[in-house]
Amino acid sequence: MSIVLGVDLGASNVRVALSDTNGRILFKKSERTTGTTGLDIVRQIVEMGRGALRSLGFTDKSLKAVGVGSIGPLELKKGLIVNPPNLRVGTIPVVEGIEKHFNVPVRLLNDCVAAVLGEKRFGAGRNLENIVYVTISTGIGGGAIVDGHILLGKDGNAHEVGHMVVDKEGLLECGCGKPGHWEAYCSGSGMVNYARMLLKEWGVDFNKSSLRKHFCEDFSKATSKMLFDAARGGDELALRIIGKIGLLNAIGFANIIDVYDPELITVGGSVALFNSDLILDPVKKNVSKYAMNRLPEIKITPLGEDVVLYGALAAALE
């Protein structure tokens, strides 16, 4: 049997999957992303891939291709992941490293580009020519297919939508080091920093605020989950913060709509998948205030947490 390997390389986790040439997933596994250098990351991917093959009784010779959907930024022509801000391990020689071990073609794509390819082949975009995928997780990213063509750019970074500026004052700095980016305000970690800034701006003493009971004793230990839980519990301050986050998300989605003019935007990433009502409802409510183009359908990806894996497999199959 001929099989392909798909890899979803994230800042927090590495996920691998094996599929047959029809795209039927035979095996999946996830591990925490470990290592302090780029070579460590390559080694982890190779070991996970080899372990997957062995678990199904295959040898390396059964493998025909590898697809990798990865956090960026990328140097696509060189097959490199270059100093990813959310995974501080330096440059990762992912294509050369994997090819050296398995001796098969390796295709590297930005994780969200892989995801939109997966959406097109296996998900909600099967019969569409203009699709955008957006992830809201540790970071914010996107992938776009326009008129049936995947957009890549000179280095493979044509869709770094999380680094669009949504605050011209640049009051918060993004993980990439630039000010005012969407990701700095509305990603999983960014929204906590934004909440802290808003409380200060509003003159709210955290120790005397309603949020204190949801965040233990120290706001520095806050997480986005705590913020969403407080909002679901009806906390007025949390709901006010979620509303401000929703407004910036609506601006981000409006920019995407006006730049790519998609028929469909699917949304994934842990923050969106587990809080779809608090993330997407404000977007749908406010996006028409900012978007010029006709609005597309905006929905959670039906491929869930596996959307990048499906995209990586699609990349390998193609």
BELTABEL-V273069 format. One record per pair of residues at least 6 apart in sequence whose ideal C-beta (glycine too) atoms are under 7 Angstrom apart, sorted by sequence separation. I is the first residue (numbers start at 1). J is the second residue. If there is no record, write none. Layout:
# BELTABEL-V273069
i->{I | I}
j->{J | J}
This chain:
# BELTABEL-V273069
i->{19 | 20 | 34 | 35 | 53 | 74 | 119 | 120 | 125 | 135 | 152 | 173 | 184 | 185 | 206 | 215 | 301 | 8 | 19 | 53 | 74 | 75 | 83 | 99 | 144 | 151 | 174 | 183 | 199 | 215 | 231 | 272 | 288 | 303 | 17 | 18 | 74 | 83 | 98 | 134 | 151 | 175 | 230 | 231 | 271 | 287 | 7 | 18 | 35 | 53 | 72 | 73 | 82 | 133 | 170 | 174 | 185 | 256 | 6 | 17 | 34 | 53 | 81 | 132 | 133 | 170 | 174 | 199 | 5 | 6 | 17 | 70 | 80 | 81 | 95 | 120 | 163 | 169 | 173 | 215 | 227 | 231 | 72 | 80 | 119 | 132 | 168 | 172 | 214 | 253 | 5 | 6 | 15 | 16 | 71 | 80 | 81 | 95 | 163 | 167 | 172 | 206 | 267 | 79 | 94 | 119 | 131 | 166 | 227 | 284 | 3 | 4 | 15 | 71 | 79 | 116 | 130 | 144 | 163 | 165 | 214 | 283 | 3 | 71 | 79 | 116 | 130 | 143 | 165 | 166 | 214 | 3 | 13 | 14 | 31 | 79 | 116 | 130 | 142 | 164 | 13 | 115 | 129 | 163 | 164 | 167 | 280 | 1 | 2 | 13 | 14 | 29 | 129 | 141 | 142 | 162 | 166 | 211 | 12 | 13 | 115 | 141 | 162 | 163 | 12 | 112 | 140 | 141 | 162 | 172 | 214 | 11 | 140 | 172 | 3 | 10 | 29 | 112 | 139 | 196 | 70 | 211 | 276 | 27 | 120 | 162 | 172 | 210 | 68 | 171 | 210 | 211 | 116 | 134 | 210 | 211 | 273 | 27 | 115 | 116 | 209 | 272 | 27 | 79 | 112 | 116 | 14 | 26 | 111 | 112 | 113 | 192 | 249 | 253 | 14 | 110 | 112 | 192 | 265 | 267 | 273 | 16 | 66 | 76 | 192 | 195 | 250 | 261 | 264 | 273 | 16 | 110 | 117 | 191 | 204 | 249 | 250 | 254 | 258 | 263 | 264 | 265 | 266 | 267 | 268 | 14 | 18 | 74 | 249 | 253 | 257 | 258 | 262 | 267 | 192 | 247 | 258 | 266 | 9 | 16 | 66 | 74 | 188 | 191 | 242 | 246 | 250 | 254 | 257 | 113 | 246 | 250 | 254 | 7 | 18 | 66 | 68 | 70 | 72 | 257 | 63 | 65 | 243 | 247 | 251 | 257 | 268 | 64 | 65 | 66 | 67 | 68 | 69 | 70 | 71 | 246 | 250 | 63 | 70 | 60 | 69 | 140 | 140 | 198 | 5 | 139 | 69 | 253 | 69 | 110 | 113 | 140 | 195 | 198 | 67 | 110 | 112 | 140 | 224 | 228 | 231 | 41 | 139 | 40 | 110 | 138 | 42 | 136 | 137 | 138 | 228 | 38 | 41 | 42 | 136 | 137 | 138 | 194 | 37 | 38 | 42 | 46 | 86 | 36 | 37 | 38 | 45 | 86 | 33 | 35 | 38 | 191 | 3 | 38 | 42 | 46 | 42 | 5 | 39 | 3 | 7 | 9 | 186 | 2 | 3 | 4 | 7 | 11 | 1 | 3 | 4 | 5 | 6 | 7 | 8 | 9 | 10 | 2 | 4 | 7 | 9 | 186 | 4 | 185 | 186 | 182 | 182 | 11 | 11 | 11 | 76 | 76 | 75 | 76 | 74 | 73 | 74 | 166 | 188 | 74 | 188 | 73 | 72 | 166 | 166 | 72 | 164 | 86 | 85 | 85 | 161 | 164 | 161 | 23 | 10 | 8 | 142 | 146 | 144 | 134 | 132 | 12 | 11 | 132 | 132 | 130 | 131 | 134 | 136 | 130 | 131 | 137 | 130 | 131 | 132 | 133 | 134 | 135 | 136 | 137 | 135 | 137 | 128 | 133 | 136 | 128 | 136 | 125 | 124 | 124 | 123 | 136 | 119 | 115 | 133 | 124 | 124 | 123 | 124 | 123 | 123 | 122 | 119 | 119 | 123 | 118 | 123 | 119 | 122 | 118 | 118 | 115 | 118 | 122 | 115 | 118 | 121 | 114 | 117 | 116 | 115 | 118 | 111 | 114 | 117 | 114 | 117 | 114 | 109 | 107 | 107 | 69 | 69 | 69 | 68 | 67 | 67 | 67 | 67 | 67 | 66 | 65 | 23 | 17 | 15 | 19 | 23 | 17 | 21 | 8 | 8 | 6 | 8 | 7 | 6 | 6 | 4 | 6 | 5 | 4 | 4}
j->{25 | 26 | 40 | 41 | 59 | 80 | 125 | 126 | 131 | 141 | 158 | 179 | 190 | 191 | 212 | 221 | 307 | 15 | 26 | 60 | 81 | 82 | 90 | 106 | 151 | 158 | 181 | 190 | 206 | 222 | 238 | 279 | 295 | 310 | 25 | 26 | 82 | 91 | 106 | 142 | 159 | 183 | 238 | 239 | 279 | 295 | 16 | 27 | 44 | 62 | 81 | 82 | 91 | 142 | 179 | 183 | 194 | 265 | 16 | 27 | 44 | 63 | 91 | 142 | 143 | 180 | 184 | 209 | 16 | 17 | 28 | 81 | 91 | 92 | 106 | 131 | 174 | 180 | 184 | 226 | 238 | 242 | 84 | 92 | 131 | 144 | 180 | 184 | 226 | 265 | 18 | 19 | 28 | 29 | 84 | 93 | 94 | 108 | 176 | 180 | 185 | 219 | 280 | 93 | 108 | 133 | 145 | 180 | 241 | 298 | 18 | 19 | 30 | 86 | 94 | 131 | 145 | 159 | 178 | 180 | 229 | 298 | 19 | 87 | 95 | 132 | 146 | 159 | 181 | 182 | 230 | 20 | 30 | 31 | 48 | 96 | 133 | 147 | 159 | 181 | 31 | 133 | 147 | 181 | 182 | 185 | 298 | 20 | 21 | 32 | 33 | 48 | 148 | 160 | 161 | 181 | 185 | 230 | 32 | 33 | 135 | 161 | 182 | 183 | 33 | 133 | 161 | 162 | 183 | 193 | 235 | 33 | 162 | 194 | 26 | 33 | 52 | 135 | 162 | 219 | 94 | 235 | 300 | 52 | 145 | 187 | 197 | 235 | 94 | 197 | 236 | 237 | 143 | 161 | 237 | 238 | 300 | 55 | 143 | 144 | 237 | 300 | 56 | 108 | 141 | 145 | 44 | 56 | 141 | 142 | 143 | 222 | 279 | 283 | 45 | 141 | 143 | 223 | 296 | 298 | 304 | 48 | 98 | 108 | 224 | 227 | 282 | 293 | 296 | 305 | 49 | 143 | 150 | 224 | 237 | 282 | 283 | 287 | 291 | 296 | 297 | 298 | 299 | 300 | 301 | 48 | 52 | 108 | 283 | 287 | 291 | 292 | 296 | 301 | 227 | 282 | 293 | 301 | 45 | 52 | 102 | 110 | 224 | 227 | 278 | 282 | 286 | 290 | 293 | 150 | 283 | 287 | 291 | 45 | 56 | 104 | 106 | 108 | 110 | 295 | 102 | 104 | 282 | 286 | 290 | 296 | 307 | 104 | 105 | 106 | 107 | 108 | 109 | 110 | 111 | 286 | 290 | 104 | 111 | 102 | 111 | 182 | 183 | 241 | 49 | 183 | 114 | 298 | 115 | 156 | 159 | 186 | 241 | 244 | 114 | 157 | 159 | 187 | 271 | 275 | 278 | 89 | 187 | 89 | 159 | 187 | 92 | 186 | 187 | 188 | 278 | 89 | 92 | 93 | 187 | 188 | 189 | 245 | 89 | 90 | 94 | 98 | 138 | 89 | 90 | 91 | 98 | 139 | 87 | 89 | 92 | 245 | 58 | 93 | 97 | 101 | 98 | 63 | 97 | 62 | 66 | 68 | 245 | 62 | 63 | 64 | 67 | 71 | 62 | 64 | 65 | 66 | 67 | 68 | 69 | 70 | 71 | 64 | 66 | 69 | 71 | 248 | 67 | 248 | 249 | 248 | 252 | 84 | 86 | 87 | 152 | 155 | 155 | 156 | 155 | 155 | 156 | 248 | 270 | 157 | 271 | 157 | 157 | 251 | 252 | 160 | 252 | 175 | 175 | 176 | 252 | 255 | 256 | 122 | 111 | 111 | 256 | 260 | 260 | 256 | 256 | 138 | 138 | 260 | 262 | 261 | 262 | 265 | 267 | 262 | 263 | 269 | 263 | 264 | 265 | 266 | 267 | 268 | 269 | 270 | 269 | 271 | 263 | 268 | 271 | 264 | 272 | 264 | 264 | 266 | 266 | 279 | 266 | 268 | 301 | 299 | 301 | 301 | 302 | 302 | 303 | 303 | 301 | 303 | 307 | 303 | 310 | 307 | 310 | 307 | 308 | 307 | 310 | 314 | 308 | 311 | 314 | 308 | 311 | 311 | 311 | 314 | 308 | 311 | 314 | 312 | 315 | 315 | 315 | 315 | 316 | 308 | 311 | 312 | 312 | 312 | 313 | 314 | 315 | 316 | 316 | 316 | 313 | 309 | 309 | 313 | 317 | 313 | 317 | 308 | 309 | 309 | 312 | 312 | 312 | 313 | 313 | 316 | 316 | 316 | 317}
